[in-house]
Amino acid sequence: MTQENEVDLIVEQSVGLIDRRSLMKLAGAGAATAGLLTAMEVPAAAQYAGAWDKTFPQSDLVDHRKVSYANRLGINLVADMYSPKNLDASRTYPALIVGHPYGGVKEQTSGLYAQTMAERGFITIAHDASYNGESGGQPHFISSPEAVVEDFSAGVDFVGVQPLVDRSRIGVIGVCASGGFALAAAQIDPRMRAVATVSMYDMGSAMRDGLNHTMTDDDRRNALAAAVEQRWIEAAGGQKQYGALPEVLAADTDPVTREFFDYYRTPRGRHPRATTSMSVTGNPSLFQFRPFDHVDWISPRPVLLVAGETAHSRYFSEEAFAKAAEPKELYIVPAAGHVDLYHRTAIIPFDKLQSFFEEHLTA
């Protein structure tokens, strides 16, 4: 089956055995608060003009080009590289690697962050994670914590050999699940001189514990049993199954799913390569992913954890902050929900991110 056929199948079939909606219900996410746009605010809007296929407008202050490079596992990664216009070729600049949310692509949130930080003087790349988007890795739409953590180090490899980049001044930004993956990468790659996360998710905890740690031992065993049963089906030549956001909301859809739907399934964030689909058989690989266990290893390099005040995911950042060593900072964005910090440029704390990296990526 080709990748295109698989995408069609994902759209046509019902949501997978351990899909995001089921997980949120299991986790008791009904109390979560979704950040909604006010009528007067204009977020980063989808624009598909010519070759520009991002969900945000192209900046006149930044040069953009598509690049590719291999990670340590031999997977070809595709990224968008953003650079301030009119760079001085006689000097070098700090660089940032930006990772996208789980199930997203570089044309969405991470690209918005990368382009905006390029406007502020950084050379940046926003990559598609392994097995997702335009990057390689077959089959597509599977979870592999080792690969997506490695992708950040591969990004450092790539930008660090660019002639205008100062390889001693490289930082990373991880949004949503990429926040957890970025922390894990920084623990073992000291070339990442400063780390910032935004609306961070610990996907390991989300899978094995549910939101707010509400999964029971029986829930966990049942989830794993369902995933390995699907492995038997696929081993026998049966149909692959994927978990994804629903295409249509139901009356009883929980608030967290509604919040993600409001981005991924509407013009403000929809992108044809961001199906949000991930293979059910890949979910168990995340159960043992624990990015906070050694987050103190990042010290003495600094960590900035950004979370929305009303975000259902805020506690992930608080847990990481509690385990991190100095220097560390937890920055709470007033009245912001989880997805608000994907695209609402009026409240995303770009000034804070800029000052953090300018301070810690000094020449």
N, C-alpha and C positions, 0 to 999 in steps of 0.2 A: 504494500500500500504506500502511495506517495505521501509526502508531507501535506500536499494540497488536499488529497482525499481525506487524510486524517482530520484536517481542520473542518472540512465539510461535515464529517461524521460527528465531531464534537458539537457543532452547532445544532445538528439534527437530533442527537440523542438526548435522553434525560440526563440530569446532573449525576455525577459519579457517587460511589458508595460513601466516600468520606469528603463530601464537598464542603465549601466554605459555609454555606447556609446551615447545613447540619451541625457543623462544628460550632457556629455561633449559638444555635439553639441549645446545643448540649452544654455550652459554657454559660448559659443563662445571660445572654447578652442583651436581653430586653431592656435592661436599665441603662445601656450605653447611650450616650448623647451624640447625635449626628450634627455636625456643623453645617448649617444651611446658609446659602448665599442670601444677602439682603438684596432687595430689589434695585438698589442704587449702585451696587458694586459691580464692576466689570472685571471678571477674572481673565487669566490667560486663555484666549479663545482659539478654537481649532481653525487652522488656515491650511488649505491644500492648494497652493498656487505654484504652478510649474513644478520644479524639482523639490520644492520645500514641502516636506510631508510631515511636519511636526504639528503638535496640538497647541502651539503657541506661536505668536508672530516672530518673524525673523528680525534680528536687531541690525541696524545700520552701523553699529559701533564695533561689530565683531566679524571676523573672517571665519568661515565654516568650511570644513572638508571632511569627507568620509575616509576612514582609515581602517586597516585590519592588521592583526598580528596574532600569533599563536600563544596559547598559554602553555604551562609546563606539561599538560596532559596531551598536547598536540591538537587541541581544539582551536579552530580559527575563530577569533572574536572580531566582530564588526563594531565600530564605534564612530561617534561623531566627535570631531575635534574642533574646539572653539578657541580662537585667539583674538586678543585685542587688535584692532586695526593699527597699522603704522608702527609696528614694533621696531625698536632700535636694535639693529643686528649686531651692535657692538657690546651688548650686555645680555644677561640671562634673566629669566623670570621664574617665579614660583609656579607650581602646577598642582592641579587637583584631579583626582579620579572620582567620578560620581556614579553611584549604583542606583538602579531603579527598584521600585517596589516589586514584590512577588507577583508574578504573572503579568507585569507591565513590560514596557519596552523603552528604549532610549529616546524615542520621539515624544515621550510624555514628560513626566515629572523630572526625571534626571537630566533630560536635555534642557528643560527650563532652568534648572539650577546651574548647569554647566555654562549655558549661554550668559546668564546673569552674572555669574562670577567672572566670566571672561570680560564682560563690560567693566568690571571692577579691577582689572589688571592681572588676572591669572590666566595661564594657558590650561585648558581643561579638556577632559574627554568624558563622554557618557557612553558606556558600552552596553551592548546586549549581553546578558549573562549566558553562559554556556547552556545549550539546549533550548534557547529561547530567541525570539526575534530573528534577526538576520545572522546571528552567530551560528557556528557549527555545533556539532554534537548530535548524534543520532541514537535512538529516536528523539524527536523533539518533544518538548513539554514534559520533561521529567525532572524530579528533584534530585540534586546531587550536591550536598553541602560542601564536600571537598572541592568540587569543580568551581562553584560560585565564590568560595573563599579564595581559591587560587586566581580567579579572574582579576581580583584587585591587585595581587602581586604582579600579574602579567601586565596590568595597566601601568604599574610603576616601571617595569622593565621597558615598556614602549616609550613613555614620556621621558624617562630618564636618559635616553640616548638621543633625544631631539636636540639640535644644536642651540636652540634658544631657551632651553629649560635648565635650570639649576637643579641637578639631581639631589642636592642636599636640602632642597626646599619643596618637598612633595607631600601633600596632604590628601585625605580622602573624606568624602561625604557619602553617607549611606542613608537612603530614605526608606522608611518602612522596613521590610525584611532585610534590605541591604544594610540597614544600620547594624543588625546583629552580625551579618556576614562581614561587614567592614571591621567591627570590633575583633572578630575572630582572626581576620587577616592581620590586623595590626599587632596582635599578640605575638605573632611569629615572624613578622617582617618589620624590623626596626627602621627600614628606609621610609616608612610612613611616619613623618615627623609630627603630625597632628591629625586628630580624628574627630569628625563631627557626625552626629546622627540626628535625624529628624523624623519624628513620628515613628520611632523605632518599634519593630516587632522582633521578638525572639521566636522564630518559627519553630524551634525545637519545643519550647514550652507550650506554644499555641497548639501544637499537634498532640503532645503527650499529656498535657494538663488541662487544655481548654482555656478559654479566656477567664482570667481571674482565678485560675487553679480550681475549677469546679468539676473537672472530670473525675469520676470514681475509678477505682481499679478495674471494676467490671466494664466501664465505658472504654477504658484503654485496651483491655483484652479483646473486647468486641471489635474495636476499630482495627486492631492488628489482624484479627481473624478474618475480617472482611477483606482486608488488603491481600492477605496471602491466599485466600480463596480465589480472588481475582487473578492472582498469579497462575493458579492451576488452570483457570479458564483460558488464559492467554497462552500458556504452555501447550495446551491442547489445540491451539489454532483458533480459539474463540475471539470475540470482538474485544478490542481494548476499551477501557473505560477511563473517563476523565472527570475530575471535579472542576467546576467552574461556576461563576456567577450565573444566576438565571437570566434568560433573555427577557422575561416579563416578570414584574412583581406580582405577588399574590397578596390577598388581604391580610394574611397572617405573616408576611415576610418581616423578619426581625429588624430592628433599627440599624444594626451594624451592616447587615447585607444591603439595606437601603442606602446607607451612606456610600458604600463602595459602588453600588449600582449607579448612583447619581453622578459618579465620575466616569466609570468605565463603559457605561451603556448610554451615555448622553454625549452630545457634541462637545461638551467642555473637556472630555478626556478620551473619548472613543478613538481607537486606532485599529486598523484592520489586522495588524500583527499582534495586538494585545488581546488575545482571546480569553485571558485569565485561566485558561485550561491547564491543568497539571495531572499527570498520570496518577491514578489511584495506587498503582503498585510502587510508586516512588515515595509515597508518604512515610512509610516506616523508616526510611533513611534519615528523616528529620527527628525521629524520636530520641536519638542519642546525641543530637546536636545541642551543645550547652555552651553558648558563647560568653556567658557571664562567669563561668567557673574560674577563669584565669585572667579576667579583665584587668586585674591589678598588674599583670606583666607589662602592660603598655607604659606604665610609669617608668621614668620621669617625663615621658612624652605626654602632652595634654589631651584631654578628652572633653568635648562639649556635647551635651545631650539636650536636644531641643524637643519639647513636647507641647501639645496643645493643652490648655487648661481643662477643657471638657472632653478631651480625647479618651475613647475607651481603651486606648493603648498606653496611656500615660504611665501606668504602673510598671511597664517594661523599662522605661527610662529611669524610673525611681529605683528599681531593683538593681540595674546596672550601676547607677550612681553610688548606691550603698556599698557595692563590692569593689568599685574602682578605687585606685590610689590617687593621691594628689600628683599633679595638678588636675583638677576636674571641676566641671561646672554643670549644673542642671538649670536650664533656661526654659521657663514656662511662658508660652505665648497666651496672653489673656483672651478669653472667650473663643479660643480656637479648638475645633475638633480634629480628629485624626486626618481626614482627607482634606480638610481646609489647607493644610500645609503642603499638599501636592501641587496646588495651582493658584491659590488666592494670593496674588503677588502683593496686594496691599497689606497683608498681615504676615507673610513669610519674612522672618527676621534676617534679611540679607545683610543689613548693616551689621548685625551681630556676627554673622558668619564671616563677613569681610574683616572686621576688627580682630576676630579670633585668629584667623589665618595670617593676617598681617603681623600680629604680635608674635606668633609662634613659628612662622616660616620666614624669619628675618635672615637677611644676607649674612 
